[in-house]
Amino acid sequence: MDILKFITAGSVDDGKSTLIGRLLYDSEAILADQLEALHASNRKNDDGTIDLAILTDGLKAEREQGITIDVAYKYFETDKRKFIIADAPGHIQYTRNMVTGASNAALAIILIDARKGVIEQTTRHSFLVSLLQIPQVVVAINKMDMVDYSEDVFKKIVSDYKKLAAKVNLNNVTYIPVSALKGDNIVYPSSKMTWYLGDSLLQHLENVELIIDDSSAHARLPVQWVVRPQTDELHDYRGYAGRVSSGSFKVNDKVTVLPSGFSSTISNIELYNKNLDEALAGTSVTVHLADEIDISRGDIIVNSAGQPQLSNVIEADLCWMDTRPLDTGMTYLVQHNTKTIRCKIQEIIYKVNINTLEKEHDEEFKLNDIGRIVIKTADPLAFDPYQVNKANGGAIIIDSRTNVTVGALMLCQSVE
């Protein structure tokens, strides 16, 4: 079975944790000891039912405050698919946590309180989902039980959100009216909203199409290790091990090694001592080339027909994750795939007010700020624009003094 990784996002008290708890509870994806602890808990809803948010509010501070602070990951499966859920915090001060949780998601569930409709935080979450190029979006309009399951309320929120989706460039949006508290349209279709003819949330998650880029033009293999046993049995063995980050490679493909620019042909692809005809994205393999080329860890093997950009001055979107502000005079490290090199932030182009989406000019970049910068690296990076190829367009900034990750980068384009 394939795996769907998805993230939930919404304002405080929109019911994210309850929705995930309901999804796990009604799909019978809770272990026996978890179920026993759930029933033994003294946390109840106003109507006396079990508070299912307990299943995801893992931190003591979350349980005490009734909010989500860190990203909580949950795993479950049905007969059709396996799932990894990232329950992300909705508050603005935890923006960096949401960016981290959403970076590998294939789908985002954005919760909207049916009583409140589209609000400022909805704009922020939608902008982040768009920025991170999450391909599928579900707008779950929650707490329908508190508006008498009104179709008119649902339609009004859908209309308002479509305007926002167009503004932040979100496509593939599905709208589902739900009540996480009562279980309506979470796992089973609701008998109280007969006017809604679509799938329940779980049905949609089971059937949504996963977009997989298997294009040979986007074939990228960051080299993690050069395999040279130098034994009598394997005297001439030379392989390049790594995980195919995107696209696909086939035997006899013409490839280029970057940043050197030397070309060769794939002579063999190995996986667990077996020879493959093709290596797909996500597969860790050892590739052999027809020619002996000087290749090191941090280099990247790409299909010659679809090469990435190669530059050491790059425009990029940045989410700052450190309590200490960005220092344009400091030398940082940038890690892009398996390559780690020195870099400096050459220019802050603008910051985005993620509540209003306005671009603001500011010389400071502080915790949870998001905006556009120009980064200059010590050596060229072979990258794709994040909007075209997330796997080869993402990078992180590291504080060279502490080795702490201080920023997430979405690389955009080279600067001439």
C-alpha positions as CSV (number, residue, x, y, z in Angstrom):
1,M,0.0,0.0,0.0
2,D,1.1,3.6,-0.6
3,I,1.5,6.1,2.2
4,L,-0.4,9.4,2.4
5,K,1.3,12.0,4.6
6,F,-1.0,14.9,5.5
7,I,-1.0,17.8,7.8
8,T,-3.9,19.5,9.7
9,A,-3.9,23.2,10.2
10,G,-6.4,25.6,11.8
11,S,-6.9,28.3,14.3
12,V,-6.9,27.7,18.1
13,D,-10.0,25.8,19.2
14,D,-11.0,24.9,15.6
15,G,-10.9,21.3,16.6
16,K,-7.8,19.9,14.9
17,S,-6.8,17.5,17.7
18,T,-10.5,16.4,18.1
19,L,-10.8,15.7,14.4
20,I,-7.7,13.5,14.3
21,G,-8.8,11.8,17.5
22,R,-12.2,11.1,15.9
23,L,-10.5,9.8,12.8
24,L,-8.4,7.4,14.8
25,Y,-11.2,6.4,17.1
26,D,-13.9,5.8,14.5
27,S,-11.5,3.9,12.1
28,E,-10.5,1.7,15.1
29,A,-6.9,2.6,14.7
30,I,-6.2,2.9,18.5
31,L,-4.2,0.3,20.4
32,A,-5.9,-1.5,23.3
33,D,-3.9,0.2,26.0
34,Q,-4.5,3.7,24.4
35,L,-8.2,2.9,24.3
36,E,-8.2,1.9,28.0
37,A,-6.3,5.1,29.0
38,L,-8.8,7.1,26.9
39,H,-11.8,5.7,28.7
40,A,-10.0,6.1,32.1
41,S,-9.3,9.8,31.5
42,N,-11.2,12.4,33.4
43,R,-11.2,14.8,30.4
44,K,-14.8,14.9,29.1
45,N,-16.7,17.1,26.7
46,D,-19.6,19.2,27.8
47,D,-22.0,16.5,26.8
48,G,-20.1,13.8,28.8
49,T,-18.5,12.1,25.9
50,I,-14.7,11.3,25.8
51,D,-12.4,14.2,24.8
52,L,-10.7,12.6,21.8
53,A,-8.2,15.5,21.6
54,I,-6.2,13.5,24.3
55,L,-5.0,11.2,21.5
56,T,-2.8,14.0,20.0
57,D,-2.2,16.5,22.8
58,G,1.0,14.8,23.8
59,L,2.8,17.5,25.7
60,K,1.8,18.3,29.3
61,A,1.5,22.0,28.4
62,E,-0.9,21.1,25.5
63,R,-3.1,19.2,27.8
64,E,-3.1,22.0,30.4
65,Q,-3.8,24.8,27.9
66,G,-5.9,22.9,25.4
67,I,-3.8,24.0,22.5
68,T,-1.4,22.4,20.1
69,I,2.2,23.5,20.6
70,D,4.5,21.0,18.8
71,V,3.8,18.8,15.8
72,A,2.3,15.5,16.8
73,Y,2.7,12.6,14.4
74,K,0.2,9.7,14.3
75,Y,0.2,6.6,12.2
76,F,-2.7,4.5,11.1
77,E,-3.9,2.5,8.1
78,T,-7.1,1.2,6.5
79,D,-7.5,-1.6,3.9
80,K,-6.8,0.9,1.1
81,R,-3.9,3.1,2.4
82,K,-1.4,3.9,5.2
83,F,-1.4,7.3,6.7
84,I,1.0,9.6,8.5
85,I,-0.8,12.6,10.2
86,A,1.0,15.7,11.3
87,D,-1.1,17.7,13.8
88,A,0.4,21.1,13.5
89,P,0.0,24.1,15.8
90,G,-2.2,26.9,14.5
91,H,-0.9,29.8,16.6
92,I,1.3,32.3,14.9
93,Q,4.1,31.9,17.4
94,Y,4.5,28.3,16.2
95,T,4.7,29.0,12.5
96,R,8.1,27.3,12.3
97,N,6.6,24.1,13.7
98,M,3.9,24.1,11.0
99,V,6.5,24.7,8.3
100,T,8.5,21.7,9.6
101,G,5.5,19.5,9.8
102,A,4.2,20.4,6.3
103,S,7.5,20.2,4.4
104,N,6.9,16.5,3.3
105,A,3.1,16.5,3.3
106,A,1.2,15.5,0.2
107,L,-2.1,16.9,1.5
108,A,-3.3,19.6,3.9
109,I,-6.5,19.7,5.9
110,I,-7.3,23.3,6.7
111,L,-10.0,23.5,9.4
112,I,-12.5,26.3,9.6
113,D,-14.9,26.9,12.4
114,A,-18.4,27.0,10.9
115,R,-19.4,29.7,13.4
116,K,-16.5,32.0,12.4
117,G,-15.9,31.3,8.8
118,V,-12.7,32.4,7.0
119,I,-10.6,34.5,9.4
120,E,-7.1,36.0,9.5
121,Q,-5.5,32.7,10.7
122,T,-7.1,30.9,7.8
123,T,-5.3,33.2,5.4
124,R,-2.0,32.5,7.2
125,H,-2.4,28.8,7.0
126,S,-3.5,28.8,3.4
127,F,-0.5,31.0,2.5
128,L,1.9,28.5,4.2
129,V,0.3,25.6,2.4
130,S,0.7,27.4,-0.9
131,L,4.3,28.4,-0.1
132,L,5.2,24.8,0.7
133,Q,3.6,23.6,-2.5
134,I,1.3,21.0,-0.9
135,P,-0.5,19.6,-3.9
136,Q,-3.9,18.6,-2.4
137,V,-6.0,20.6,0.0
138,V,-9.1,19.7,2.0
139,V,-11.1,22.5,3.6
140,A,-12.9,20.8,6.5
141,I,-15.6,23.1,7.7
142,N,-15.9,21.9,11.3
143,K,-18.5,22.3,14.1
144,M,-21.4,22.1,11.7
145,D,-23.4,20.7,14.7
146,M,-23.2,24.2,16.2
147,V,-24.8,25.9,13.2
148,D,-27.6,23.3,12.9
149,Y,-25.9,21.6,10.0
150,S,-26.9,24.6,7.8
151,E,-26.2,24.2,4.0
152,D,-26.3,27.9,3.6
153,V,-23.5,28.4,6.2
154,F,-21.4,25.8,4.4
155,K,-22.0,27.4,1.0
156,K,-21.1,30.9,2.3
157,I,-17.8,29.6,3.7
158,V,-17.0,27.8,0.5
159,S,-17.6,30.9,-1.5
160,D,-15.4,33.0,0.8
161,Y,-12.6,30.5,0.7
162,K,-12.6,30.2,-3.1
163,K,-11.6,33.9,-3.2
164,L,-8.8,33.3,-0.8
165,A,-7.6,30.2,-2.7
166,A,-7.4,32.2,-5.9
167,K,-5.4,34.9,-4.1
168,V,-2.8,32.5,-2.7
169,N,-2.8,30.3,-5.8
170,L,-4.2,27.1,-4.2
171,N,-5.6,24.4,-6.6
172,N,-7.1,21.0,-6.0
173,V,-9.3,22.2,-3.1
174,T,-12.0,19.9,-1.7
175,Y,-14.7,21.1,0.7
176,I,-16.2,18.8,3.4
177,P,-18.7,19.8,6.1
178,V,-17.9,17.9,9.3
179,S,-18.4,17.7,13.0
180,A,-15.4,16.2,14.7
181,L,-17.2,16.2,18.1
182,K,-20.2,14.3,16.8
183,G,-18.4,12.3,14.1
184,D,-20.3,13.6,11.2
185,N,-18.5,13.1,7.8
186,I,-15.3,12.1,9.5
187,V,-15.2,8.3,8.9
188,Y,-18.9,7.8,8.0
189,P,-21.3,9.9,5.9
190,S,-23.5,12.1,8.0
191,S,-27.3,11.5,8.2
192,K,-27.8,15.1,9.3
193,M,-26.3,16.6,6.2
194,T,-28.1,14.8,3.4
195,W,-27.6,17.9,1.2
196,Y,-23.9,17.0,1.0
197,L,-23.3,14.4,-1.6
198,G,-19.5,14.1,-1.4
199,D,-17.2,11.6,0.4
200,S,-16.5,11.6,4.1
201,L,-13.1,12.8,5.1
202,L,-11.7,9.3,5.4
203,Q,-13.2,8.2,2.1
204,H,-11.5,11.2,0.5
205,L,-8.2,10.5,2.1
206,E,-8.3,6.9,1.0
207,N,-9.1,7.8,-2.6
208,V,-7.3,11.0,-3.3
209,E,-4.7,10.7,-6.0
210,L,-1.1,10.9,-5.0
211,I,0.9,13.0,-7.4
212,I,4.2,11.2,-8.1
213,D,6.9,12.8,-10.3
214,D,8.5,9.9,-12.1
215,S,9.8,12.1,-15.0
216,S,13.3,11.3,-16.1
217,A,13.9,15.0,-16.7
218,H,13.6,15.5,-13.0
219,A,15.9,12.6,-12.1
220,R,18.1,13.6,-9.2
221,L,20.5,11.5,-7.1
222,P,22.5,13.4,-4.4
223,V,25.6,11.3,-3.8
224,Q,25.8,10.3,-0.1
225,W,28.7,7.8,-0.3
226,V,31.3,6.7,-2.8
227,V,31.5,2.9,-2.5
228,R,35.1,1.6,-3.1
229,P,35.7,-1.7,-1.2
230,Q,39.2,-2.1,-2.7
231,T,39.3,-5.8,-2.0
232,D,40.8,-8.5,-4.2
233,E,37.3,-9.7,-5.1
234,L,36.0,-6.2,-5.9
235,H,39.2,-4.5,-7.0
236,D,37.6,-2.3,-9.7
237,Y,34.3,-1.7,-7.9
238,R,33.1,1.9,-7.9
239,G,29.6,2.8,-7.1
240,Y,27.8,6.0,-6.0
241,A,25.2,5.4,-3.2
242,G,22.3,7.7,-2.4
243,R,18.6,8.1,-2.4
244,V,16.8,9.1,-5.6
245,S,15.2,12.4,-4.5
246,S,13.0,12.8,-7.5
247,G,12.2,11.5,-11.0
248,S,13.6,8.1,-12.2
249,F,16.9,6.7,-13.6
250,K,17.2,3.8,-16.0
251,V,20.2,1.8,-17.1
252,N,21.8,3.4,-20.2
253,D,20.5,6.9,-19.3
254,K,22.9,9.7,-20.1
255,V,23.6,11.6,-16.9
256,T,25.6,14.6,-15.8
257,V,27.4,15.1,-12.5
258,L,27.1,18.5,-11.0
259,P,28.8,20.8,-10.1
260,S,31.7,19.4,-12.3
261,G,29.5,19.1,-15.4
262,F,31.1,15.8,-16.5
263,S,28.8,13.4,-18.3
264,S,28.6,9.6,-18.5
265,T,26.1,6.7,-18.9
266,I,24.5,4.6,-16.2
267,S,25.9,1.1,-16.6
268,N,24.2,-0.6,-13.6
269,I,21.8,0.2,-10.8
270,E,22.1,-1.9,-7.6
271,L,19.6,-2.4,-4.7
272,Y,20.4,-4.9,-2.0
273,N,22.8,-6.9,-4.3
274,K,20.1,-7.0,-7.0
275,N,20.4,-5.3,-10.4
276,L,17.5,-3.0,-11.3
277,D,16.5,-1.6,-14.7
278,E,15.0,1.5,-13.1
279,A,15.3,3.4,-9.9
280,L,12.3,5.5,-8.8
281,A,12.1,8.5,-6.4
282,G,12.5,7.4,-2.8
283,T,14.7,4.4,-3.6
284,S,18.1,4.1,-2.1
285,V,20.5,2.6,-4.7
286,T,24.0,2.4,-5.8
287,V,24.6,3.6,-9.3
288,H,27.5,2.6,-11.5
289,L,28.7,4.8,-14.4
290,A,30.4,3.7,-17.7
291,D,33.2,6.2,-17.1
292,E,35.5,6.9,-14.2
293,I,34.6,10.4,-13.0
294,D,35.8,12.2,-9.9
295,I,32.6,12.3,-7.7
296,S,32.4,13.1,-4.0
297,R,29.7,13.2,-1.4
298,G,27.6,16.3,-2.0
299,D,27.7,16.1,-5.8
300,I,24.5,15.3,-7.6
301,I,23.8,13.0,-10.5
302,V,21.1,14.3,-12.8
303,N,19.6,13.3,-16.2
304,S,21.5,15.1,-18.9
305,A,18.2,16.0,-20.7
306,G,16.8,17.9,-17.8
307,Q,19.5,19.7,-15.8
308,P,18.8,21.9,-12.7
309,Q,20.1,25.5,-12.3
310,L,23.7,25.9,-11.1
311,S,24.5,29.0,-9.2
312,N,26.1,30.4,-6.1
313,V,23.8,33.5,-5.9
314,I,20.2,32.4,-5.4
315,E,16.9,34.1,-4.7
316,A,14.9,32.1,-2.1
317,D,11.9,32.2,0.2
318,L,13.0,31.9,3.9
319,C,11.2,30.9,7.1
320,W,13.4,32.0,10.0
321,M,13.3,29.5,12.9
322,D,15.7,30.9,15.5
323,T,15.1,33.1,18.5
324,R,18.1,35.1,17.5
325,P,17.4,37.4,14.5
326,L,19.1,36.8,11.1
327,D,22.5,38.5,10.9
328,T,23.4,39.5,7.4
329,G,27.0,40.0,8.5
330,M,27.4,36.4,9.7
331,T,28.5,33.4,7.8
332,Y,26.0,30.5,8.0
333,L,26.0,27.0,6.6
334,V,23.4,25.9,4.0
335,Q,22.6,22.2,3.6
336,H,21.1,21.2,0.3
337,N,20.6,17.5,0.0
338,T,23.9,15.9,0.9
339,K,26.0,19.1,0.3
340,T,26.8,21.5,3.2
341,I,28.7,24.7,2.4
342,R,29.2,28.2,3.8
343,C,26.9,31.0,2.8
344,K,25.9,34.6,3.6
345,I,22.5,36.3,3.3
346,Q,23.3,38.9,0.8
347,E,20.0,40.8,0.8
348,I,16.6,40.8,2.4
349,I,14.2,41.6,-0.5
350,Y,11.0,41.7,1.5
351,K,9.1,40.1,4.4
352,V,5.5,38.8,4.0
353,N,2.8,39.8,6.5
354,I,1.3,36.4,6.5
355,N,-2.0,37.6,7.9
356,T,-2.6,40.2,5.2
357,L,-0.2,38.8,2.5
358,E,1.3,42.2,2.1
359,K,5.0,42.5,1.2
360,E,6.9,44.7,3.7
361,H,10.5,46.0,3.4
362,D,12.4,45.4,6.6
363,E,16.1,45.0,7.5
364,E,15.3,42.5,10.3
365,F,14.3,38.9,10.1
366,K,13.1,37.4,13.4
367,L,11.6,34.2,14.7
368,N,8.7,32.9,12.4
369,D,9.3,35.7,9.8
370,I,8.8,34.6,6.2
371,G,10.0,36.5,3.1
372,R,12.3,36.6,0.1
373,I,16.1,36.9,0.4
374,V,19.2,36.5,-1.8
375,I,21.7,33.9,-0.5
376,K,25.3,33.7,-1.7
377,T,27.1,30.3,-1.3
378,A,30.8,29.5,-1.3
379,D,30.3,27.0,-4.1
380,P,27.5,26.6,-6.7
381,L,24.4,24.7,-5.8
382,A,22.6,22.5,-8.4
383,F,19.0,23.2,-7.6
384,D,15.5,23.2,-9.1
385,P,13.0,26.0,-8.3
386,Y,11.0,24.7,-5.3
387,Q,7.7,25.3,-7.3
388,V,9.0,22.9,-10.0
389,N,10.7,20.2,-7.9
390,K,10.4,20.4,-4.1
391,A,12.8,17.5,-3.5
392,N,15.7,19.5,-5.1
393,G,14.5,23.0,-4.2
394,G,14.5,22.8,-0.5
395,A,17.4,23.6,1.9
396,I,18.1,24.6,5.5
397,I,20.3,27.2,7.0
398,I,22.5,26.2,10.0
399,D,24.2,28.4,12.5
400,S,27.9,27.4,12.2
401,R,28.6,28.2,15.8
402,T,25.9,26.0,17.4
403,N,24.9,23.6,14.5
404,V,21.3,24.6,15.1
405,T,19.0,24.8,12.2
406,V,17.9,28.4,12.0
407,G,16.0,28.7,8.7
408,A,14.1,26.7,6.0
409,L,14.8,27.7,2.4
410,M,12.6,27.3,-0.7
411,L,15.0,28.0,-3.5
412,C,13.5,30.1,-6.4
413,Q,15.9,31.1,-9.1
414,S,19.5,32.0,-9.7
415,V,20.5,35.7,-9.7
416,E,22.6,36.8,-12.6
